[in-house]
Amino acid sequence: MTGLTPLADLYAVAADRKGGAAAFEATLTDPKPVDALAAIPDDRWLSEISKRVFQAGFNWSVVEAKWPAFEAVFDGFDVGRMALMSDDDLDRYLKADGIIRHAKKILSIRDNAAFLRALAAEHGSSAGAAIARWPRSDYVGLLALLKTRASRLGGVTGMYVLRFMGVDSFILSADVTRALVREGVIAKAASSKRDLSAVQAAFDHWADQSGRPFTDISRILACSVE
């Protein structure tokens, strides 16, 4: 792509705003290697998906504090067990202590368990392995998969799931979006397929140029805005 500010220049701005290169580097987190990601059991993917769904529009620290209770109530997020959630199970969960009793979000656990089981079957492996080995060059395709086939994983929620699991990823936060608008990649918050394809192309360009992961580039962009 032409017209984009070189990542080295964006990095210099971000580092200057964060107290220098050493201080800024200390804020960056490396994505997990593909094999390490693929080895994560699907119950841990379902747990993370469910946590991010419950945190959406809610106080994150409250959900985090309650998560041990969620793990106990929802049987450690066993994918097979959760995919078979019955109406009686839902009634029991809605009376459980220590969790957030939100019927639609609880039902999303069942729907996302079914999604993970289907994905595993389609790829002849675990769902986590399928996600881990998804090509970075089609990251927006992975986001589309989460949005269309999973439950409540559109927008940044699916992005947060991937980031916290350790996938090499970008998050279209307000600051990243501002940086992308400034760079002329998009004109507004990216939601259309066309805009997301433009974002993918920009991240591919900066990654090829710098050798840095999307996770770093996302952070650099966020810290390059006023």
Secondary structure, DSSP 8 states (H G I E B T S, - for coil): --S---HHHHHHHHHHHTTSHHHHHTT------HHHHHTS-HHHHHHHHHHHHHHTTS-HHHHHHHHHHHHHHTGGG-HHHHHT--HHHHHHHTT-SSS---HHHHHHHHHHHHHHHHHHHHHTS-HHHHHHTS-GGGHHHHHHHHHHHSSS--HHHHHHHHHHHT-S-----HHHHHHHHHTTS-SSS--SHHHHHHHHHHHHHHHHHH---HHHHHHHHHTT--
